[in-house]
Amino acid sequence: MWTIRLRTIVRGFDESVRMIRVAIVDDEALVRSGFTLILGASDDIDVVVTSDGMGAVAAIRAADPHVVLLDIRMPNVDGLHILSRLLEAPQPPTVAMLTTFAADEYIADALRRGASGFILKDTEPQHLSSMVRALAAGAVVLSPKVTKAVVEGYLDTVDTGAPELVRLLTNRERDIVVLIADGLSNADIGLRLHLSIGTVKDSVSSIFTKLNIGTRVQAALIAERAGILAADLS
């Protein structure tokens, strides 16, 4: 048995960005309007664009949001394709997938493509704004209802040479990977390890290069496979 510590963590948003700009892409108008109403009630969140999926890439690039909530299944356009197109940008937004099913078969593919997590559409309204803040701060967000089967399905695709890869990391980088797996943003990692946010960002970039990955989810799962998450940095 293993227990992965990826979870939704509420962290403070980087104060250098005072308003979190959000895009919502879903083919159901009720979902778009409901999420817009919920998020719009927060003083620090602004929904700058909504889309049913058609023309979403162009609309999002024009609006330049920090966070995109993207439906993984839409009848007229492929949510995974939109995800890949958005992440091609030099400075891409953080993208979390929206889904109705906790065991959605496309979740693992979305994580591999670079999604920063996923949110179930039946998420309690009072939790949604906190999830968006966590995404904006660089944290991994997985719905609390994520099933073991989904996580295991993705974990099985992680490089089986994880222990060898982790040995390429410095002690500081290993500490940072553990905190990434705990859901901490770059800012919170800096506070915990007494490092500047610039130093943390450089270290995360180095970690991604050494592990040959592109997302925090992948870093956390490699750390899980390598068995280094027992470290206690509190």
N, C-alpha and C positions, 0 to 999 in steps of 0.2 A: 504493500500500500504506500502511496505517496500523497502528500497534500500540497497542492500548489497555492502560493500565497497571492497570486494575482487577484485583485479585487477592486471594487470601486472605492477610491479614497478621496475624501474631500480635502483639498489643499487650497491655500491662498493663491489667487491669481496674481501674476506678475504685475506689480503696481505701475510699471512703466506703460502698461496697456490698460487704460482706465475703463474702456467699454469693450466687451467681448462681442464681436460681430459674428453672427451665426447665419448659415444658410440651411434650409430645410428642403429636402428633395423626397417627395413621396407621391405616388399616383393618386392617392386618396385625399380629396379636398378636406375631409373631416380631420384627418391626421395633421395636415399642414396647418389648418386653422387652430386646432386644439393645441398643438405644440407652440405655435406663434403666440397664442393667448397666454399660455403658462409661462413661457420664457419672457414674454414682454412685460410681465408683472415684476420682474427683477430690474432694479435700477442700473445694474452693471451689464445687462445683456440686451443686445439690439438685433432683432431678426432683420437682416438687410435684404434677403431675397428668399423667395419660395418658388418651387418649380415642381411640375408633375413628371419631370424627367426629360421631356423633349426640350432640347436647347439648354439643358442644365449646365453643361460645361462652360459654354460661353457666358451665361448669366453669372455663374459663380466667379469666373475669372474677372468679369467686369466689376462685380461687387466686392471682391477681395476680402472674404470673411476669414476669421481666425479658425472657426470650427464649422464643419459640414456634417449634418445628420442626414444620412443617405440610405434610402430604402434599398434593401438588398434584392428584392423581387418586385419588378414592375412589368406589366404586360407589354408595354410598347418600347421599352428600352432596358438594356442590361445594366443593373446597378454596379456589377463588378467591372464592367467596361468603363463606366463613368469614374469609378474609383481609380482605375489605372490611368485614365486621362488626367484626372486632377493631380495625381502624384507625379506626373511628368513635369510639372511647373518647377522653375528654379527655386521658388519659395512656396511650396504647396501648403494648403491648409491642413489642419488636423481633421481626419475623417473617421467618424464612427458610423457603423452600419445599424440601420433600424430593421428589426425583424419581428415577426409575429410568433415564431417558433423558437423555443430555447434550444432545440436540437436541429436547427436549420442546417441542411447538408452543405450549404455554401459558406458557412462561417469560417471553416478552416481555410478555404480558398481566399476569402477576404483578408484574413490575418496574414496569409503568405504574401498577398499583394501589397500589404502595407497599411491596412486599417488599424487604427489605434484602439479598437475595441468594438463592442456592439451593445446596443440598448434595445430591450424588448419594448414593443409598443404599448404594453400594458404596465409599464413602469409607473410607480406611484408619482403623481404630479409633484409632490413636495421634494422628490429626489432628483427631478430632471435638471433643474438649474444647477444643483451641486455637481452633477455629472458633467455638464457643459463647462463649468469652472475648472473641474479637474482636467478635462481634455485640453482646455486652453492653456493650462499650466504645464502641460507635457506629461500628465499621468496616463497610465493605462486604465481604461474603463471597461470592465466586463460586468454585464448585468448579474446581480446576485443570484438569479435563477439559472445561470449557465450550468449545463449538465456536465457531469464527469465525462460522458461520452464525447461531447464536443471538444473539451480540452484534451482528452486523451487522443482523440483523432488527430488533432493538430500536433500534439507532442510526439506522436509516432513518426511524424514527417521530419522532426528536427534531426540534424546531423548526429549520427550515432557516435561520432568522434568528439562529442561535447567535452569530455574531460581533457582531451588533448588541446582543444581550442582554448579552453579556460586557462590552461597553463601558460598561454601566450600573454595573459593579462598581468599587469603589475598588481601589487597588493592594493593600491588605491583603486584601480579599475575594478578589481574583484569586489571591493566594498561598495562601489557605485552600482555594480550589477545587482548585488543583493538588495540595495535600496530601490532600484528600478523595479525589481520583482515585488517589492512591498508597495508599489504604486506611487512612490514619491516623485514629485516634479523636480526639475533641475534646481529650482530655487530652494526647495526643501532639502534636497541632497546637500546643497552648499551649506545650509544652516547646520545640518546634522554633522557634516565632516569639517566644518569651519573652512570652507573653500569659497572663492568667488564664483558667481554664476558663470563667468567666462571660462574659468578653469574647469568647471563641471561640463560645460558644453564641449570644450576641447577633448575632455576625457571620454565623453559619450561618443564623439566622432571617432576617436581612436578605438574604442571598444567595438563599434560597428565595423570598422575596417578589419580589425584582427579576427573577428568572428564571422566576417563575410556575410553580414546581415544588413537590414535596412530599417528595422522597427524595434521599439522597446519590448513589444510582445515577444519577438524572437529572442531578444537578449535574455528576457526573464525565463523563457522556456529552456534555453540552452543551459542557463544556470541551474534550473531544476534538474535537467538530465545529468548535469555534471555533479550534482549533490552538494552544492556550496550554499544552499539556502538555510542551512542550520546556523549560519553565522549570526551572532547577536550584536548589533551595532547600537543598541539603545543605551 
